[in-house]
Amino acid sequence: MTIELSMLVPHVPSICHEDQVPDFQQPMVNAMKEVAKDIEQIKPDAIVLVSCHWPSTFFHYVDGTPVHKGILTAIEAPDLIKDVPYSYPGDEMLANELVSAGIDAGLQVQCVNDPYYVWDYGSVVPLRYLVPKEDIPVINLSVTLAASIEETYQWGQVIAKVLRESQKRIVFVSSGALSHNLVRGRHNKPTIAEHALDKQFVEFVMNKDYKSAYQMLPEYARMAKVESGGRHLAMLFSMLDNCTPSYLADGQSSGSWNALITFEKINVSCRGMTTGREYVN
């Protein structure tokens, strides 16, 4: 089997509860609900998700807990995300394979297996829309602040190799924003300069010039304050072998820019994803 579908998804706090989503962020919610139909049709054996809101300092962590169950109140936004329950199965065996492969590759990787570990909202928020039935095993990955973009990409390559050689069908989710120079007021967009970088980055991605998009990351991350320094994007690029991108939705949140982009494996027969809309924002 292999990585059937990869995606960049938003996790802005104000979309946690669908009845509280601002109008300008509704397209992102609607698009994620459509992608959920594709995921349901793929019937993946596991979802591997890297979240910008699990920042680890030194180690690359892999959450191999057999059952992910808890109640989330987000530290930085307890008014918007409070007492949110979640319950998803895990995949301890596959998580351990990822950890072993990372260690064999000379990387500093550790497994987390702790029923008391509480998920971050970068995991909980998108999964509420992508897997609403909570019936697909999930493996969470941290973004490691001591690791460079290059090391993170290398770790992503190790992960991708394990997933492609697995007997399982996998969906990979990168949960995070593009430009992320935050200001008060969720209606605010990035500056013109920051958003110009967003547009150039997306143009490379939509033209399947993933090499140029990856090479752009260090300066793009520095100048537009890309979330997690762009590490979630570096890891995503490791997964994009023979994939077709679809730009499905976007929106601002407090000066950040958030996009939903899917990458469909070309020989996968899915419900029929949107080929992507023109990026004109």
C-alpha positions in Angstrom: 0.0 0.0 0.0 1.1 3.6 0.2 0.3 7.2 1.0 -3.0 7.6 -0.8 -3.5 11.3 0.0 -1.6 14.1 1.6 -2.8 17.6 2.6 -2.1 20.9 4.2 -5.0 21.9 6.4 -6.0 24.9 8.6 -6.6 24.7 12.3 -7.5 28.2 13.2 -9.2 28.3 16.7 -12.4 30.0 15.5 -13.3 27.0 13.3 -13.3 24.5 16.2 -17.1 24.8 16.6 -19.0 24.9 13.3 -21.8 27.1 14.6 -19.2 29.8 15.6 -17.2 30.0 12.3 -17.0 33.5 10.9 -18.3 33.9 7.3 -14.8 34.5 5.9 -13.6 31.2 7.3 -16.6 29.1 6.3 -15.1 28.1 2.9 -12.3 26.3 4.8 -14.8 24.3 6.9 -16.9 23.5 3.9 -13.9 22.2 2.0 -12.6 20.1 4.9 -16.1 18.4 5.0 -15.8 17.6 1.4 -12.3 16.2 1.8 -13.8 14.0 4.6 -15.8 12.3 1.9 -12.7 11.5 0.0 -11.0 10.1 3.1 -14.1 8.0 3.8 -13.9 6.6 0.3 -10.2 5.8 0.5 -10.8 3.9 3.8 -7.3 4.6 5.1 -5.8 2.3 7.7 -4.2 5.2 9.5 -3.8 9.0 9.4 -0.4 10.4 10.2 -0.6 14.0 11.3 2.0 16.6 12.0 0.8 19.6 14.1 2.4 22.9 14.4 0.9 23.1 17.9 2.9 20.2 19.1 6.3 22.0 19.3 9.0 19.7 20.8 12.3 21.2 21.8 14.9 18.6 20.9 13.4 15.2 19.9 11.1 14.3 17.1 8.2 12.7 18.9 5.8 10.1 17.6 2.6 9.5 19.5 2.1 5.7 19.6 -0.6 5.7 22.2 -3.1 2.9 21.4 -6.1 5.1 22.2 -6.2 8.9 22.0 -8.9 10.0 24.3 -9.2 13.3 26.3 -10.8 16.7 26.7 -9.0 19.6 25.2 -9.0 23.2 26.5 -6.5 25.1 24.4 -3.9 27.0 26.4 -3.7 29.9 24.1 -7.4 30.2 23.2 -9.5 28.7 26.1 -12.4 31.0 25.2 -12.7 29.4 21.8 -11.6 25.9 22.5 -12.9 24.7 25.9 -13.9 21.2 27.1 -13.7 19.7 23.6 -13.8 15.9 23.9 -12.1 13.6 21.4 -11.6 9.9 21.1 -9.6 8.2 18.3 -7.8 4.9 18.0 -4.0 4.9 17.6 -1.6 2.6 15.7 1.1 1.6 18.2 2.8 -0.9 15.8 3.1 1.6 12.9 4.3 4.3 15.3 7.0 2.1 16.6 8.1 1.3 13.1 8.5 5.0 12.4 10.5 5.5 15.6 12.8 2.6 14.8 13.4 3.9 11.3 14.2 7.4 12.5 16.7 6.1 15.0 18.3 3.9 12.4 18.6 7.0 10.2 20.6 8.7 13.0 17.8 11.1 14.0 16.8 11.8 17.6 13.3 10.3 17.6 11.3 9.1 20.6 7.9 7.4 21.1 5.2 8.8 23.3 2.9 6.2 24.7 0.8 7.9 27.4 -3.0 7.8 27.8 -2.8 11.0 29.8 -1.1 13.0 27.0 -3.7 15.6 25.8 -3.8 16.5 22.1 -3.2 20.0 20.9 -5.8 21.9 18.9 -3.7 21.7 15.7 -4.7 18.0 15.9 -8.2 18.2 17.3 -9.6 21.0 15.2 -9.0 19.6 11.7 -9.8 16.0 12.6 -13.3 17.1 13.9 -14.1 17.8 10.2 -11.8 15.3 8.4 -12.7 12.3 10.5 -15.9 13.2 12.3 -16.7 9.6 13.1 -13.5 9.3 15.0 -13.0 5.8 13.5 -9.6 6.0 11.8 -6.4 5.4 13.8 -4.2 8.4 14.1 -0.4 8.9 14.7 0.7 12.3 15.8 4.1 13.9 15.0 5.7 16.9 16.7 7.5 19.7 15.0 11.0 19.9 16.5 12.3 23.4 17.1 16.0 22.3 17.4 15.8 20.6 14.0 16.5 22.6 10.8 14.2 22.5 7.8 16.7 20.2 6.2 16.6 17.7 9.1 12.8 17.9 9.2 12.7 17.1 5.5 15.0 14.2 6.1 12.8 12.9 8.9 9.8 13.3 6.6 11.6 11.2 4.0 12.2 8.4 6.5 8.5 8.5 7.5 7.4 8.5 3.8 9.6 5.4 3.1 8.1 3.5 6.0 4.6 4.5 5.0 5.1 3.6 1.3 6.5 0.2 2.3 3.7 -0.5 4.7 0.8 -2.8 3.9 -1.5 0.0 5.0 -3.3 2.8 3.2 -2.2 6.1 4.7 -3.4 9.7 4.7 -0.9 12.3 5.7 -2.0 15.6 7.2 0.1 18.6 7.7 -1.8 20.9 10.1 -0.5 24.5 10.0 -0.6 27.9 8.3 1.4 29.7 5.6 2.3 33.3 6.6 1.8 33.6 10.4 2.8 37.0 11.7 -0.1 37.3 14.1 -2.0 40.4 15.0 -5.2 41.0 17.0 -8.4 40.6 15.0 -9.1 37.4 13.2 -10.5 39.3 10.2 -7.0 40.7 9.5 -5.1 39.4 6.5 -1.3 39.2 6.1 0.5 42.3 4.9 0.9 42.8 1.1 4.5 41.7 1.3 3.8 38.6 3.3 0.9 37.6 1.1 3.0 38.1 -2.0 5.3 35.4 -0.6 2.3 33.2 0.1 1.2 33.6 -3.5 4.6 32.7 -4.9 4.9 29.7 -2.7 1.4 28.5 -3.7 2.2 29.1 -7.4 5.2 26.8 -7.2 3.1 24.2 -5.4 0.2 24.3 -7.9 2.7 24.0 -10.8 4.1 20.9 -9.0 7.4 22.6 -8.7 7.9 21.2 -5.2 11.6 21.6 -5.4 11.4 25.4 -5.8 8.7 25.6 -3.1 11.0 23.7 -0.7 14.0 25.8 -1.7 12.0 28.9 -1.0 11.0 27.8 2.6 13.9 29.2 4.6 13.6 32.8 3.4 9.8 32.5 3.1 9.6 31.3 6.7 11.9 34.1 7.9 10.2 37.0 6.1 6.6 35.9 6.5 6.9 34.2 9.8 5.6 30.9 8.4 4.1 28.8 11.2 6.6 26.5 12.9 9.3 27.9 10.7 7.9 26.0 7.8 8.8 22.6 9.3 5.3 21.2 8.7 5.7 22.1 5.1 9.1 20.5 4.8 7.6 17.3 6.2 4.7 17.5 3.8 7.0 17.9 0.8 8.6 14.5 1.7 5.3 12.8 1.0 4.6 14.3 -2.5 5.7 11.6 -4.9 3.7 11.5 -8.1 0.9 13.6 -6.6 -1.6 16.2 -8.1 -2.3 19.3 -6.0 -5.8 20.8 -5.6 -6.2 24.2 -4.0 -9.6 24.0 -2.3 -10.0 26.9 0.1 -8.2 29.6 2.1 -8.8 32.3 4.6 -7.2 34.7 7.0 -7.0 34.5 10.8 -5.4 37.3 12.8 -2.9 38.2 10.2 -2.1 34.6 9.2 -3.0 32.9 5.9 -4.4 29.4 5.9 -4.9 27.2 3.0 -6.4 23.8 2.3 -4.4 22.0 -0.4 -4.7 18.3 -1.1 -2.2 16.1 -3.0 -3.8 13.1 -4.6 -1.8 10.2 -5.7 -2.3 10.1 -9.4 -3.4 6.5 -9.7 -5.9 6.7 -6.8 -9.5 6.4 -7.8 -11.4 8.8 -5.4 -14.7 10.5 -5.4 -13.4 13.1 -7.7 -11.5 15.9 -6.1 -11.7 19.5 -7.2 -8.8 20.3 -9.5 -8.1 23.5 -7.6 -9.4 27.0 -7.9 -7.5 30.0 -9.1 -5.5 31.6 -6.3 -6.4 35.3 -6.5 -6.8 36.4 -2.8 
